[in-house]
Amino acid sequence: MAADAVGQVFSALADGTRRQVIETLASGESATATSLAAELPMTRQAVAKHLDALRRAELVRSSRRGRETVYRIEPHALTEAASWIAGVGGEWDDRLGRLSRLLDSRA
C-alpha cells in the first residue's frame, strides 16, 4: 500500500465518529446510511458525509440496492494499514533489542 493511501486510512480513522461507523459496519454484514443513523447519535446526512470519507479512504464500499445505497466494510485497506504498523513496530523492536543488548554488554 502506498504511503499516501496509508495516510488516507489514518486520516479517516482519526475521527472518532468514523471509527464508530467502522465498528458498527464490522459487527454486521452491510448497512444503509439510514440504518446507521438509527444506531448512531447523528443524522442520516452526517452519517453519509462520514461514509463518503471512509469510501474515499477505501475503508468501505458501496452498492445500490433499489433506491438505497448499501455500505459494507472493505477490510483490505485496514489489513494493509495494520501491516504497515507491524512493519514499523518490528523495526523499533529490533532497535530496542540492539540497545538492550548493548547496555547489557556494558554492565
Biopython code that builds the backbone (N, CA, C, O; Angstrom):
import numpy as np
from Bio.PDB.StructureBuilder import StructureBuilder

atoms = [
    (1, "MET", "N", (0.853, -1.177, 0.000)),
    (1, "MET", "CA", (0.000, 0.000, 0.000)),
    (1, "MET", "C", (0.892, 1.231, 0.000)),
    (1, "MET", "O", (1.850, 1.303, 0.770)),
    (2, "ALA", "N", (0.593, 2.176, -0.836)),
    (2, "ALA", "CA", (1.391, 3.391, -0.928)),
    (2, "ALA", "C", (1.242, 4.207, 0.351)),
    (2, "ALA", "O", (0.219, 4.147, 1.032)),
    (3, "ALA", "N", (2.284, 4.967, 0.657)),
    (3, "ALA", "CA", (2.283, 5.760, 1.883)),
    (3, "ALA", "C", (1.104, 6.726, 1.926)),
    (3, "ALA", "O", (0.522, 6.936, 2.990)),
    (4, "ASP", "N", (0.742, 7.319, 0.786)),
    (4, "ASP", "CA", (-0.380, 8.248, 0.787)),
    (4, "ASP", "C", (-1.701, 7.532, 1.058)),
    (4, "ASP", "O", (-2.598, 8.113, 1.668)),
    (5, "ALA", "N", (-1.837, 6.289, 0.619)),
    (5, "ALA", "CA", (-3.043, 5.515, 0.901)),
    (5, "ALA", "C", (-3.128, 5.180, 2.385)),
    (5, "ALA", "O", (-4.209, 5.227, 2.973)),
    (6, "VAL", "N", (-1.986, 4.839, 2.996)),
    (6, "VAL", "CA", (-1.961, 4.583, 4.438)),
    (6, "VAL", "C", (-2.343, 5.858, 5.179)),
    (6, "VAL", "O", (-3.087, 5.813, 6.159)),
    (7, "GLY", "N", (-1.835, 6.986, 4.712)),
    (7, "GLY", "CA", (-2.182, 8.271, 5.317)),
    (7, "GLY", "C", (-3.663, 8.563, 5.238)),
    (7, "GLY", "O", (-4.241, 9.095, 6.185)),
    (8, "GLN", "N", (-4.290, 8.219, 4.116)),
    (8, "GLN", "CA", (-5.730, 8.424, 3.968)),
    (8, "GLN", "C", (-6.503, 7.565, 4.959)),
    (8, "GLN", "O", (-7.501, 8.007, 5.529)),
    (9, "VAL", "N", (-6.036, 6.330, 5.162)),
    (9, "VAL", "CA", (-6.695, 5.438, 6.127)),
    (9, "VAL", "C", (-6.582, 6.027, 7.525)),
    (9, "VAL", "O", (-7.578, 6.114, 8.243)),
    (10, "PHE", "N", (-5.365, 6.438, 7.922)),
    (10, "PHE", "CA", (-5.178, 7.001, 9.252)),
    (10, "PHE", "C", (-5.966, 8.297, 9.421)),
    (10, "PHE", "O", (-6.534, 8.546, 10.485)),
    (11, "SER", "N", (-6.002, 9.117, 8.383)),
    (11, "SER", "CA", (-6.760, 10.360, 8.444)),
    (11, "SER", "C", (-8.254, 10.076, 8.632)),
    (11, "SER", "O", (-8.917, 10.724, 9.442)),
    (12, "ALA", "N", (-8.764, 9.126, 7.895)),
    (12, "ALA", "CA", (-10.179, 8.773, 8.022)),
    (12, "ALA", "C", (-10.487, 8.206, 9.406)),
    (12, "ALA", "O", (-11.531, 8.499, 9.989)),
    (13, "LEU", "N", (-9.579, 7.400, 9.920)),
    (13, "LEU", "CA", (-9.810, 6.762, 11.226)),
    (13, "LEU", "C", (-9.481, 7.682, 12.395)),
    (13, "LEU", "O", (-9.751, 7.332, 13.544)),
    (14, "ALA", "N", (-8.903, 8.853, 12.128)),
    (14, "ALA", "CA", (-8.597, 9.794, 13.206)),
    (14, "ALA", "C", (-9.876, 10.359, 13.826)),
    (14, "ALA", "O", (-9.874, 10.822, 14.967)),
    (15, "ASP", "N", (-10.942, 10.314, 13.076)),
    (15, "ASP", "CA", (-12.222, 10.821, 13.560)),
    (15, "ASP", "C", (-12.947, 9.724, 14.334)),
    (15, "ASP", "O", (-13.170, 8.634, 13.806)),
    (16, "GLY", "N", (-13.313, 10.003, 15.571)),
    (16, "GLY", "CA", (-13.985, 9.019, 16.418)),
    (16, "GLY", "C", (-15.308, 8.528, 15.861)),
    (16, "GLY", "O", (-15.657, 7.357, 16.015)),
    (17, "THR", "N", (-16.042, 9.419, 15.216)),
    (17, "THR", "CA", (-17.329, 9.028, 14.628)),
    (17, "THR", "C", (-17.108, 8.021, 13.504)),
    (17, "THR", "O", (-17.868, 7.061, 13.370)),
    (18, "ARG", "N", (-16.077, 8.234, 12.701)),
    (18, "ARG", "CA", (-15.808, 7.296, 11.610)),
    (18, "ARG", "C", (-15.385, 5.938, 12.157)),
    (18, "ARG", "O", (-15.752, 4.900, 11.605)),
    (19, "ARG", "N", (-14.615, 5.946, 13.241)),
    (19, "ARG", "CA", (-14.259, 4.662, 13.859)),
    (19, "ARG", "C", (-15.511, 3.958, 14.364)),
    (19, "ARG", "O", (-15.622, 2.736, 14.270)),
    (20, "GLN", "N", (-16.449, 4.726, 14.896)),
    (20, "GLN", "CA", (-17.712, 4.150, 15.370)),
    (20, "GLN", "C", (-18.505, 3.565, 14.201)),
    (20, "GLN", "O", (-19.102, 2.496, 14.331)),
    (21, "VAL", "N", (-18.516, 4.253, 13.069)),
    (21, "VAL", "CA", (-19.198, 3.738, 11.871)),
    (21, "VAL", "C", (-18.535, 2.431, 11.423)),
    (21, "VAL", "O", (-19.225, 1.465, 11.095)),
    (22, "ILE", "N", (-17.203, 2.401, 11.410)),
    (22, "ILE", "CA", (-16.477, 1.181, 11.021)),
    (22, "ILE", "C", (-16.818, 0.040, 11.978)),
    (22, "ILE", "O", (-17.064, -1.082, 11.534)),
    (23, "GLU", "N", (-16.837, 0.310, 13.279)),
    (23, "GLU", "CA", (-17.175, -0.728, 14.257)),
    (23, "GLU", "C", (-18.592, -1.250, 14.049)),
    (23, "GLU", "O", (-18.843, -2.451, 14.147)),
    (24, "THR", "N", (-19.507, -0.341, 13.763)),
    (24, "THR", "CA", (-20.894, -0.749, 13.517)),
    (24, "THR", "C", (-20.987, -1.607, 12.263)),
    (24, "THR", "O", (-21.667, -2.632, 12.259)),
    (25, "LEU", "N", (-20.304, -1.191, 11.195)),
    (25, "LEU", "CA", (-20.314, -1.988, 9.965)),
    (25, "LEU", "C", (-19.613, -3.329, 10.176)),
    (25, "LEU", "O", (-20.036, -4.338, 9.612)),
    (26, "ALA", "N", (-18.569, -3.355, 10.965)),
    (26, "ALA", "CA", (-17.832, -4.603, 11.204)),
    (26, "ALA", "C", (-18.676, -5.608, 11.973)),
    (26, "ALA", "O", (-18.474, -6.815, 11.839)),
    (27, "SER", "N", (-19.615, -5.129, 12.774)),
    (27, "SER", "CA", (-20.438, -6.051, 13.560)),
    (27, "SER", "C", (-21.603, -6.629, 12.764)),
    (27, "SER", "O", (-22.251, -7.576, 13.209)),
    (28, "GLY", "N", (-21.870, -6.064, 11.592)),
    (28, "GLY", "CA", (-22.948, -6.563, 10.750)),
    (28, "GLY", "C", (-22.445, -6.813, 9.355)),
    (28, "GLY", "O", (-21.266, -6.609, 9.065)),
    (29, "GLU", "N", (-23.334, -7.256, 8.484)),
    (29, "GLU", "CA", (-22.912, -7.562, 7.122)),
    (29, "GLU", "C", (-22.864, -6.328, 6.233)),
    (29, "GLU", "O", (-21.874, -6.118, 5.531)),
    (30, "SER", "N", (-23.896, -5.520, 6.245)),
    (30, "SER", "CA", (-23.947, -4.293, 5.465)),
    (30, "SER", "C", (-25.026, -3.406, 6.068)),
    (30, "SER", "O", (-25.843, -3.861, 6.869)),
    (31, "ALA", "N", (-25.019, -2.121, 5.671)),
    (31, "ALA", "CA", (-25.999, -1.191, 6.230)),
    (31, "ALA", "C", (-26.160, -0.008, 5.296)),
    (31, "ALA", "O", (-25.277, 0.301, 4.495)),
    (32, "THR", "N", (-27.292, 0.640, 5.413)),
    (32, "THR", "CA", (-27.531, 1.880, 4.691)),
    (32, "THR", "C", (-27.198, 3.042, 5.624)),
    (32, "THR", "O", (-27.060, 2.849, 6.832)),
    (33, "ALA", "N", (-27.071, 4.243, 5.071)),
    (33, "ALA", "CA", (-26.827, 5.426, 5.898)),
    (33, "ALA", "C", (-27.984, 5.630, 6.868)),
    (33, "ALA", "O", (-27.778, 6.059, 8.004)),
    (34, "THR", "N", (-29.188, 5.326, 6.426)),
    (34, "THR", "CA", (-30.370, 5.477, 7.274)),
    (34, "THR", "C", (-30.318, 4.510, 8.462)),
    (34, "THR", "O", (-30.598, 4.901, 9.595)),
    (35, "SER", "N", (-29.960, 3.249, 8.202)),
    (35, "SER", "CA", (-29.907, 2.278, 9.307)),
    (35, "SER", "C", (-28.756, 2.589, 10.257)),
    (35, "SER", "O", (-28.875, 2.367, 11.462)),
    (36, "LEU", "N", (-27.647, 3.100, 9.733)),
    (36, "LEU", "CA", (-26.533, 3.500, 10.593)),
    (36, "LEU", "C", (-26.924, 4.689, 11.458)),
    (36, "LEU", "O", (-26.582, 4.735, 12.639)),
    (37, "ALA", "N", (-27.638, 5.652, 10.881)),
    (37, "ALA", "CA", (-28.068, 6.831, 11.638)),
    (37, "ALA", "C", (-29.010, 6.438, 12.776)),
    (37, "ALA", "O", (-29.027, 7.088, 13.821)),
    (38, "ALA", "N", (-29.787, 5.385, 12.575)),
    (38, "ALA", "CA", (-30.692, 4.921, 13.628)),
    (38, "ALA", "C", (-29.908, 4.349, 14.811)),
    (38, "ALA", "O", (-30.387, 4.387, 15.944)),
    (39, "GLU", "N", (-28.712, 3.822, 14.559)),
    (39, "GLU", "CA", (-27.888, 3.235, 15.618)),
    (39, "GLU", "C", (-26.913, 4.234, 16.231)),
    (39, "GLU", "O", (-26.407, 4.011, 17.330)),
    (40, "LEU", "N", (-26.648, 5.328, 15.531)),
    (40, "LEU", "CA", (-25.666, 6.307, 15.983)),
    (40, "LEU", "C", (-26.365, 7.619, 16.327)),
    (40, "LEU", "O", (-27.428, 7.916, 15.783)),
    (41, "PRO", "N", (-25.778, 8.398, 17.220)),
    (41, "PRO", "CA", (-26.427, 9.655, 17.624)),
    (41, "PRO", "C", (-26.160, 10.799, 16.636)),
    (41, "PRO", "O", (-25.569, 11.816, 16.999)),
    (42, "MET", "N", (-26.602, 10.618, 15.383)),
    (42, "MET", "CA", (-26.410, 11.662, 14.370)),
    (42, "MET", "C", (-27.436, 11.488, 13.255)),
    (42, "MET", "O", (-28.120, 10.469, 13.166)),
    (43, "THR", "N", (-27.523, 12.502, 12.416)),
    (43, "THR", "CA", (-28.481, 12.473, 11.318)),
    (43, "THR", "C", (-27.972, 11.591, 10.182)),
    (43, "THR", "O", (-26.793, 11.245, 10.119)),
    (44, "ARG", "N", (-28.879, 11.243, 9.301)),
    (44, "ARG", "CA", (-28.514, 10.459, 8.127)),
    (44, "ARG", "C", (-27.519, 11.223, 7.262)),
    (44, "ARG", "O", (-26.591, 10.630, 6.711)),
    (45, "GLN", "N", (-27.708, 12.538, 7.143)),
    (45, "GLN", "CA", (-26.801, 13.349, 6.329)),
    (45, "GLN", "C", (-25.387, 13.349, 6.909)),
    (45, "GLN", "O", (-24.413, 13.283, 6.160)),
    (46, "ALA", "N", (-25.267, 13.421, 8.228)),
    (46, "ALA", "CA", (-23.949, 13.380, 8.873)),
    (46, "ALA", "C", (-23.290, 12.026, 8.647)),
    (46, "ALA", "O", (-22.094, 11.952, 8.366)),
    (47, "VAL", "N", (-24.067, 10.962, 8.768)),
    (47, "VAL", "CA", (-23.534, 9.617, 8.522)),
    (47, "VAL", "C", (-23.068, 9.503, 7.077)),
    (47, "VAL", "O", (-22.009, 8.934, 6.812)),
    (48, "ALA", "N", (-23.844, 10.036, 6.144)),
    (48, "ALA", "CA", (-23.485, 9.972, 4.719)),
    (48, "ALA", "C", (-22.154, 10.673, 4.458)),
    (48, "ALA", "O", (-21.354, 10.188, 3.658)),
    (49, "LYS", "N", (-21.904, 11.798, 5.112)),
    (49, "LYS", "CA", (-20.633, 12.504, 4.938)),
    (49, "LYS", "C", (-19.468, 11.669, 5.475)),
    (49, "LYS", "O", (-18.406, 11.605, 4.856)),
    (50, "HIS", "N", (-19.673, 11.038, 6.616)),
    (50, "HIS", "CA", (-18.623, 10.186, 7.176)),
    (50, "HIS", "C", (-18.390, 8.959, 6.283)),
    (50, "HIS", "O", (-17.250, 8.541, 6.081)),
    (51, "LEU", "N", (-19.457, 8.399, 5.761)),
    (51, "LEU", "CA", (-19.320, 7.244, 4.862)),
    (51, "LEU", "C", (-18.567, 7.635, 3.595)),
    (51, "LEU", "O", (-17.789, 6.840, 3.069)),
    (52, "ASP", "N", (-18.788, 8.841, 3.105)),
    (52, "ASP", "CA", (-18.074, 9.295, 1.915)),
    (52, "ASP", "C", (-16.574, 9.400, 2.193)),
    (52, "ASP", "O", (-15.761, 9.018, 1.351)),
    (53, "ALA", "N", (-16.204, 9.911, 3.359)),
    (53, "ALA", "CA", (-14.782, 9.987, 3.728)),
    (53, "ALA", "C", (-14.183, 8.584, 3.859)),
    (53, "ALA", "O", (-13.051, 8.351, 3.437)),
    (54, "LEU", "N", (-14.931, 7.665, 4.435)),
    (54, "LEU", "CA", (-14.462, 6.277, 4.571)),
    (54, "LEU", "C", (-14.348, 5.605, 3.205)),
    (54, "LEU", "O", (-13.443, 4.804, 2.976)),
    (55, "ARG", "N", (-15.260, 5.930, 2.306)),
    (55, "ARG", "CA", (-15.210, 5.363, 0.955)),
    (55, "ARG", "C", (-13.987, 5.878, 0.195)),
    (55, "ARG", "O", (-13.323, 5.109, -0.501)),
    (56, "ARG", "N", (-13.684, 7.170, 0.322)),
    (56, "ARG", "CA", (-12.506, 7.738, -0.340)),
    (56, "ARG", "C", (-11.213, 7.101, 0.180)),
    (56, "ARG", "O", (-10.243, 6.971, -0.566)),
    (57, "ALA", "N", (-11.198, 6.707, 1.452)),
    (57, "ALA", "CA", (-10.027, 6.034, 2.022)),
    (57, "ALA", "C", (-10.052, 4.532, 1.743)),
    (57, "ALA", "O", (-9.174, 3.797, 2.195)),
    (58, "GLU", "N", (-11.054, 4.083, 1.002)),
    (58, "GLU", "CA", (-11.240, 2.676, 0.628)),
    (58, "GLU", "C", (-11.457, 1.767, 1.831)),
    (58, "GLU", "O", (-11.086, 0.593, 1.812)),
    (59, "LEU", "N", (-12.067, 2.326, 2.886)),
    (59, "LEU", "CA", (-12.391, 1.532, 4.077)),
    (59, "LEU", "C", (-13.791, 0.925, 3.980)),
    (59, "LEU", "O", (-14.090, -0.062, 4.652)),
    (60, "VAL", "N", (-14.633, 1.506, 3.158)),
    (60, "VAL", "CA", (-15.960, 0.937, 2.891)),
    (60, "VAL", "C", (-16.196, 0.983, 1.386)),
    (60, "VAL", "O", (-15.581, 1.766, 0.662)),
    (61, "ARG", "N", (-17.092, 0.133, 0.945)),
    (61, "ARG", "CA", (-17.524, 0.190, -0.453)),
    (61, "ARG", "C", (-19.039, 0.255, -0.460)),
    (61, "ARG", "O", (-19.707, -0.172, 0.482)),
    (62, "SER", "N", (-19.550, 0.790, -1.525)),
    (62, "SER", "CA", (-20.991, 0.964, -1.607)),
    (62, "SER", "C", (-21.536, 0.288, -2.855)),
    (62, "SER", "O", (-20.836, 0.113, -3.852)),
    (63, "SER", "N", (-22.797, -0.083, -2.770)),
    (63, "SER", "CA", (-23.502, -0.636, -3.924)),
    (63, "SER", "C", (-24.960, -0.206, -3.819)),
    (63, "SER", "O", (-25.466, 0.083, -2.734)),
    (64, "ARG", "N", (-25.608, -0.172, -4.950)),
    (64, "ARG", "CA", (-27.016, 0.233, -4.978)),
    (64, "ARG", "C", (-27.908, -0.989, -4.869)),
    (64, "ARG", "O", (-27.674, -2.007, -5.521)),
    (65, "ARG", "N", (-28.923, -0.877, -4.046)),
    (65, "ARG", "CA", (-29.995, -1.873, -3.947)),
    (65, "ARG", "C", (-31.302, -1.114, -4.059)),
    (65, "ARG", "O", (-31.796, -0.536, -3.090)),
    (66, "GLY", "N", (-31.842, -1.129, -5.244)),
    (66, "GLY", "CA", (-33.056, -0.348, -5.471)),
    (66, "GLY", "C", (-32.755, 1.127, -5.333)),
    (66, "GLY", "O", (-31.881, 1.658, -6.018)),
    (67, "ARG", "N", (-33.481, 1.793, -4.444)),
    (67, "ARG", "CA", (-33.288, 3.230, -4.236)),
    (67, "ARG", "C", (-32.247, 3.539, -3.171)),
    (67, "ARG", "O", (-31.906, 4.704, -2.965)),
    (68, "GLU", "N", (-31.742, 2.526, -2.495)),
    (68, "GLU", "CA", (-30.819, 2.759, -1.386)),
    (68, "GLU", "C", (-29.381, 2.392, -1.745)),
    (68, "GLU", "O", (-29.127, 1.535, -2.591)),
    (69, "THR", "N", (-28.466, 3.057, -1.084)),
    (69, "THR", "CA", (-27.058, 2.722, -1.185)),
    (69, "THR", "C", (-26.695, 1.918, 0.054)),
    (69, "THR", "O", (-26.963, 2.336, 1.181)),
    (70, "VAL", "N", (-26.092, 0.781, -0.162)),
    (70, "VAL", "CA", (-25.712, -0.119, 0.931)),
    (70, "VAL", "C", (-24.192, -0.065, 1.077)),
    (70, "VAL", "O", (-23.455, -0.108, 0.092)),
    (71, "TYR", "N", (-23.745, 0.028, 2.322)),
    (71, "TYR", "CA", (-22.308, 0.126, 2.608)),
    (71, "TYR", "C", (-21.836, -1.140, 3.309)),
    (71, "TYR", "O", (-22.539, -1.733, 4.128)),
    (72, "ARG", "N", (-20.638, -1.521, 2.958)),
    (72, "ARG", "CA", (-20.011, -2.716, 3.528)),
    (72, "ARG", "C", (-18.562, -2.373, 3.823)),
    (72, "ARG", "O", (-17.931, -1.632, 3.070)),
    (73, "ILE", "N", (-18.036, -2.905, 4.910)),
    (73, "ILE", "CA", (-16.640, -2.652, 5.264)),
    (73, "ILE", "C", (-15.725, -3.304, 4.233)),
    (73, "ILE", "O", (-16.017, -4.386, 3.723)),
    (74, "GLU", "N", (-14.633, -2.643, 3.937)),
    (74, "GLU", "CA", (-13.631, -3.159, 3.000)),
    (74, "GLU", "C", (-12.364, -3.434, 3.806)),
    (74, "GLU", "O", (-11.601, -2.509, 4.085)),
    (75, "PRO", "N", (-12.128, -4.681, 4.180)),
    (75, "PRO", "CA", (-11.022, -4.985, 5.101)),
    (75, "PRO", "C", (-9.630, -4.822, 4.509)),
    (75, "PRO", "O", (-8.658, -4.732, 5.259)),
    (76, "HIS", "N", (-9.504, -4.782, 3.189)),
    (76, "HIS", "CA", (-8.187, -4.738, 2.563)),
    (76, "HIS", "C", (-7.368, -3.528, 3.032)),
    (76, "HIS", "O", (-6.193, -3.669, 3.370)),
    (77, "ALA", "N", (-7.981, -2.353, 3.054)),
    (77, "ALA", "CA", (-7.258, -1.140, 3.469)),
    (77, "ALA", "C", (-6.833, -1.236, 4.927)),
    (77, "ALA", "O", (-5.733, -0.808, 5.279)),
    (78, "LEU", "N", (-7.691, -1.791, 5.777)),
    (78, "LEU", "CA", (-7.334, -1.968, 7.186)),
    (78, "LEU", "C", (-6.185, -2.952, 7.339)),
    (78, "LEU", "O", (-5.280, -2.737, 8.145)),
    (79, "THR", "N", (-6.220, -4.020, 6.573)),
    (79, "THR", "CA", (-5.169, -5.032, 6.634)),
    (79, "THR", "C", (-3.833, -4.443, 6.214)),
    (79, "THR", "O", (-2.810, -4.699, 6.851)),
    (80, "GLU", "N", (-3.837, -3.664, 5.159)),
    (80, "GLU", "CA", (-2.586, -3.063, 4.691)),
    (80, "GLU", "C", (-2.062, -2.020, 5.668)),
    (80, "GLU", "O", (-0.852, -1.921, 5.869)),
    (81, "ALA", "N", (-2.947, -1.242, 6.278)),
    (81, "ALA", "CA", (-2.510, -0.267, 7.283)),
    (81, "ALA", "C", (-1.941, -0.991, 8.505)),
    (81, "ALA", "O", (-0.935, -0.562, 9.069)),
    (82, "ALA", "N", (-2.581, -2.083, 8.910)),
    (82, "ALA", "CA", (-2.081, -2.874, 10.048)),
    (82, "ALA", "C", (-0.720, -3.482, 9.716)),
    (82, "ALA", "O", (0.144, -3.569, 10.588)),
    (83, "SER", "N", (-0.519, -3.899, 8.484)),
    (83, "SER", "CA", (0.782, -4.433, 8.065)),
    (83, "SER", "C", (1.850, -3.355, 8.134)),
    (83, "SER", "O", (2.979, -3.616, 8.550)),
    (84, "TRP", "N", (1.496, -2.148, 7.727)),
    (84, "TRP", "CA", (2.439, -1.037, 7.806)),
    (84, "TRP", "C", (2.830, -0.781, 9.268)),
    (84, "TRP", "O", (4.005, -0.591, 9.582)),
    (85, "ILE", "N", (1.827, -0.780, 10.153)),
    (85, "ILE", "CA", (2.090, -0.579, 11.583)),
    (85, "ILE", "C", (2.992, -1.690, 12.112)),
    (85, "ILE", "O", (3.932, -1.423, 12.861)),
    (86, "ALA", "N", (2.713, -2.922, 11.730)),
    (86, "ALA", "CA", (3.521, -4.055, 12.190)),
    (86, "ALA", "C", (4.967, -3.927, 11.709)),
    (86, "ALA", "O", (5.902, -4.233, 12.449)),
    (87, "GLY", "N", (5.145, -3.477, 10.475)),
    (87, "GLY", "CA", (6.497, -3.295, 9.946)),
    (87, "GLY", "C", (7.273, -2.250, 10.716)),
    (87, "GLY", "O", (8.433, -2.465, 11.068)),
    (88, "VAL", "N", (6.644, -1.127, 10.979)),
    (88, "VAL", "CA", (7.288, -0.063, 11.750)),
    (88, "VAL", "C", (7.542, -0.543, 13.176)),
    (88, "VAL", "O", (8.603, -0.280, 13.742)),
    (89, "GLY", "N", (6.582, -1.238, 13.750)),
    (89, "GLY", "CA", (6.754, -1.771, 15.102)),
    (89, "GLY", "C", (7.892, -2.778, 15.170)),
    (89, "GLY", "O", (8.640, -2.805, 16.147)),
    (90, "GLY", "N", (8.028, -3.609, 14.133)),
    (90, "GLY", "CA", (9.113, -4.580, 14.076)),
    (90, "GLY", "C", (10.466, -3.903, 14.024)),
    (90, "GLY", "O", (11.417, -4.357, 14.660)),
    (91, "GLU", "N", (10.558, -2.815, 13.265)),
    (91, "GLU", "CA", (11.815, -2.068, 13.193)),
    (91, "GLU", "C", (12.198, -1.528, 14.568)),
    (91, "GLU", "O", (13.361, -1.596, 14.966)),
    (92, "TRP", "N", (11.218, -0.993, 15.288)),
    (92, "TRP", "CA", (11.503, -0.457, 16.621)),
    (92, "TRP", "C", (11.833, -1.577, 17.601)),
    (92, "TRP", "O", (12.682, -1.397, 18.474)),
    (93, "ASP", "N", (11.187, -2.718, 17.475)),
    (93, "ASP", "CA", (11.536, -3.865, 18.334)),
    (93, "ASP", "C", (12.990, -4.247, 18.120)),
    (93, "ASP", "O", (13.708, -4.510, 19.084)),
    (94, "ASP", "N", (13.435, -4.280, 16.865)),
    (94, "ASP", "CA", (14.834, -4.604, 16.555)),
    (94, "ASP", "C", (15.783, -3.574, 17.162)),
    (94, "ASP", "O", (16.786, -3.936, 17.777)),
    (95, "ARG", "N", (15.470, -2.310, 16.992)),
    (95, "ARG", "CA", (16.325, -1.243, 17.527)),
    (95, "ARG", "C", (16.418, -1.310, 19.049)),
    (95, "ARG", "O", (17.502, -1.201, 19.622)),
    (96, "LEU", "N", (15.272, -1.490, 19.688)),
    (96, "LEU", "CA", (15.272, -1.562, 21.149)),
    (96, "LEU", "C", (15.999, -2.808, 21.644)),
    (96, "LEU", "O", (16.656, -2.774, 22.685)),
    (97, "GLY", "N", (15.883, -3.905, 20.900)),
    (97, "GLY", "CA", (16.611, -5.129, 21.252)),
    (97, "GLY", "C", (18.115, -4.916, 21.172)),
    (97, "GLY", "O", (18.853, -5.341, 22.061)),
    (98, "ARG", "N", (18.573, -4.261, 20.111)),
    (98, "ARG", "CA", (20.012, -3.962, 19.971)),
    (98, "ARG", "C", (20.486, -3.042, 21.090)),
    (98, "ARG", "O", (21.565, -3.249, 21.646)),
    (99, "LEU", "N", (19.696, -2.038, 21.423)),
    (99, "LEU", "CA", (20.057, -1.126, 22.504)),
    (99, "LEU", "C", (20.131, -1.873, 23.831)),
    (99, "LEU", "O", (21.052, -1.654, 24.618)),
    (100, "SER", "N", (19.178, -2.744, 24.079)),
    (100, "SER", "CA", (19.196, -3.521, 25.320)),
    (100, "SER", "C", (20.435, -4.409, 25.395)),
    (100, "SER", "O", (21.080, -4.495, 26.440)),
    (101, "ARG", "N", (20.766, -5.070, 24.283)),
    (101, "ARG", "CA", (21.975, -5.919, 24.288)),
    (101, "ARG", "C", (23.237, -5.089, 24.497)),
    (101, "ARG", "O", (24.161, -5.510, 25.193)),
    (102, "LEU", "N", (23.267, -3.911, 23.888)),
    (102, "LEU", "CA", (24.428, -3.021, 24.056)),
    (102, "LEU", "C", (24.569, -2.596, 25.523)),
    (102, "LEU", "O", (25.667, -2.611, 26.080)),
    (103, "LEU", "N", (23.459, -2.222, 26.130)),
    (103, "LEU", "CA", (23.502, -1.804, 27.541)),
    (103, "LEU", "C", (23.879, -2.966, 28.455)),
    (103, "LEU", "O", (24.623, -2.788, 29.419)),
    (104, "ASP", "N", (23.358, -4.166, 28.147)),
    (104, "ASP", "CA", (23.706, -5.347, 28.942)),
    (104, "ASP", "C", (25.183, -5.675, 28.835)),
    (104, "ASP", "O", (25.791, -6.105, 29.815)),
    (105, "SER", "N", (25.774, -5.479, 27.656)),
    (105, "SER", "CA", (27.193, -5.807, 27.454)),
    (105, "SER", "C", (28.106, -4.809, 28.180)),
    (105, "SER", "O", (29.257, -5.127, 28.479)),
    (106, "ARG", "N", (27.606, -3.634, 28.455)),
    (106, "ARG", "CA", (28.408, -2.615, 29.144)),
    (106, "ARG", "C", (28.223, -2.680, 30.660)),
    (106, "ARG", "O", (28.945, -2.010, 31.398)),
    (107, "ALA", "N", (27.293, -3.454, 31.116)),
    (107, "ALA", "CA", (27.032, -3.517, 32.569)),
    (107, "ALA", "C", (28.010, -4.408, 33.279)),
    (107, "ALA", "O", (27.929, -4.567, 34.497)),
]
sb = StructureBuilder()
sb.init_structure("model")
sb.init_model(0)
sb.init_chain("A")
sb.init_seg("    ")
for serial, (resi, resn, name, xyz) in enumerate(atoms, 1):
    if name == "N":
        sb.init_residue(resn, " ", resi, " ")
    sb.init_atom(name, np.array(xyz, "f"), 0.0, 1.0, " ", f" {name:<3s}", serial, name[0])
structure = sb.get_structure()
